[in-house]
């Protein structure tokens, strides 16, 4: 039984070429690899500043930062094979974006992607900038924006968290599809046809995965509300207590 589970874990973590997020090592042309690295760099630098500021003001947040990073690392390492021959995975970036903001999650997500590249061969170092932009920039900013808008619309807290995590996960794959389409336009139809192809490949597994990630994020957020009140108060999130617990059945 142990060997079966070990084999299953190996298959799930096995690097898959092309049709997976993260983009594999060496797959992007050099020009695009450099481009996405330069585009991502300001967000990572801003994230370092944001995290440093928060930790300096509230040292007790270190554990919560670690939880956010671990959540993203574990979820985004679980690659689920698709019937299309591709693979998908949750991203886990919504939780950290809600708690600490998108800039902070940019640096946390970058650390996650770096260690996955060197420890799991999941993604790569030459494609690190592209993967950072998709999962650690687009995903967190989308999740944060959806969460803030949802609260302004006075949606229940649980629905706000669910929508934020789900949309952040989905838009990560939309960003990756754009990156691949721009780098490898179709001979007939160009970028538009290539984009439709990549979006169609990812949609089969990513849509249900994004919804599942949204539900899981609500459960984890409820746990933090119950047991990390001091840290959430420092983040000015304690006001959500009582608005999340009964939502979505969590």
N, C-alpha and C positions, 0 to 999 in steps of 0.2 A: 504494500500500500504506500509506504514512504517513497519507494522508487517511482511509482506512478505519479504522485504529486510533484516529485522533483522533475520528472520529465515534462509534466504539464507546465510548470513554472519556467523551465528552459524554453519551451516552445513559445510561451507568451512573451518572454523577454528577448527572443531571437531577433536580431536586426532584420528589418524588411526593407528592400530597396524601393525607391521612388514613391510608391503610393502609401506613405505613412507620414504621420506627423509625430516625431520630428523628422526633418529631411536628413537623409543619411550622409555620412562622411564623404566628401569629394564629389557629391552629385551635382551641385550647382556650378555653373561656369564661374571662373575666378572673378570676373567683373561684378557679377551679381552677389557673390559671397562678400566681396569688399563693400559693395554698396549697402547691403543690409547691416553689415557690421557698423558702418559709419552712421546709418540712420538710427540704430539702436543705442549707440554709445551715449548720446545726451540723456536718454532716459535712465540708463544705468547709473551715470554720474549723479543725476538728480535723485535717484533712489538711494544712493549711498548717503547723500546729504540728508534726505528725509528720515532714513532709519537712524542715523547718528543723532539727529536733533531729538527724535522721539525717545531714544534710549537715554540720552543725556538728561532729559527732563524727567523721565520715568523709568529708572533702571529695572523696575519690576516687570516691564514689558518683554524682557529678554526671553522668558519662557514661552510667552504667547507668540513671539516671532518664530521661535523654534518649532512650535506646534504648526504654525501656518506653513513653514517650509517643509516639514515632514509630511503634512497632508498633501501638499502639491507633489512632493517627490514620490510618495507611494502611489497616488492615483495615476500620475502621468507615466509611471513605469509599467502599468498593467495594460499591455497591448492586447486588444481583442481582435482576433482574425475576422475578416469580413468575407462574405460570399463572393465579393468582387475580386478577391485575391489581395486586397490591401489590408491594412490594420488600423484600428482606431483606439483611442484611449481617453479617459477623462483627463482633465487638466489640473483641477484642484486649485486654480488661482483665484476663484471667486471669493473664497473665505478670507484670504489675506488682503485682497483688494477692499473688501467691506470693512475689515478691521483697521487696516493701516493706510489705506489709500493706494491708488494705482502706481505712484512712483516708488513707494516702498516695495510693492510686490514686483516691480521691474527688477530690482536688485536681488530679491529673494528668488524669483523665478530664474534669473540668470545663474545663480549659484546651483540651483536644482539641475538646470540643463547642463551645466559644466560637469557636475559629478556623474550625471547619467551618461554623458558622452565618454568619460574616461573609465567609469566602473562597469557600465552595462552595454557599451557600444550602442547606445540608444541616441541617435543623432550623431553629431560629430563636431570636431573643433573648427574645421573650415566652414561649416554651415551653422556655427553657433550663433552668429549675428542674425541670420534669417530666422532661426528657431526662437531666439530671444524676442525678436520683433513680433512674431505670431503669438507665442504663448505668454510672454512676460510683459508685453506692451499692449497689443491689441486686446487680448483677453481680459487683463485687469482693468484697463480703461473702460472697456465695454461693461464689465460687471459693475464697476463703481458707478458709472453713469446711470445704468438701469436701476441700481439700488436707490440712488438719490432721487431719481425721477419718480420711482414707485412710492417712496415715502412722501414726496411732495404731493402726489396724487392721493395720499392717505390710504394706500393699500395696506392691509394687515402686514405686520413685520415678517411673518413666515413666507408670505407670497413675494415680498420684496426680495428676500434672500434667495428663494427658489428661482425667481426670474433672473436675478443677477448672475447666479452661478450657471444657470442653463444657457443664457445668452452669451456669457463670457466664453463658455466652452465651445459653443457653436461658431462664434465669430473667430475664434482661434483657427478653426479649420477653414473658414472662408479666407482668412489671411494667407494661410499656407497654400490654398488653391490658387490665389492670385499670384503668389510668389512663383509657384511652379508654372503657371500659365504664361507669366511674363518671360520666364527663362526658357520655356520650351513651347512657343506658339505652334499651333497646328499648321501644317503645310497648306491646308485649305481651310480658310476661315480665321486663321490667325489666333490671337489671344482669346477672343470670345469663345470660339469653339473649344479651345484647350481648357478654358476656365469651366465651361459647362461639363466637360469630361471629368475634371478633377472633383468638382462639386458633387457630381452624381456618384462618383466612386466613394467619397467619404460619407455621403448622406445616409447610406444604407445602415451603417452602424453608429454614426456619430449622433444622429438625432435621438434615438432611444438612450444612448449613453449620456447625452447632455441632460436629459430629463432625470435620469437616475442620479446623476451628479448633483442636480439641484435639490433633490430630496435628501441625499446624504448630507449636503452642506447645511440644510435646515436642521437636521438631527445634531450635527456637530455644533452648530451655533447655539442650539438650545442647551447643550451640555455646558458650553462656555458661559452662557448666561447664568446657569445654576451654580457653577463652581469657580468662575473667574470674575466675580463681580468687581473686585478691586481694580483689576487690570482694565476691564471694560469701562469702569468709571473714569479711569485715566484717559481713555480714548473717547470719552463722552458718548459711549454707546449704551450705558446702563439704562438709559431712558427707554430702550426697546424691551426691557423686561416686562413680561406680561402681555406683550403684543405678539410674541412669536410662539410661545409654548403650545397653544392649542391649535395653531394654524396647520393645515395640511395633515392633520392627524399625528403630528410629531410630538 
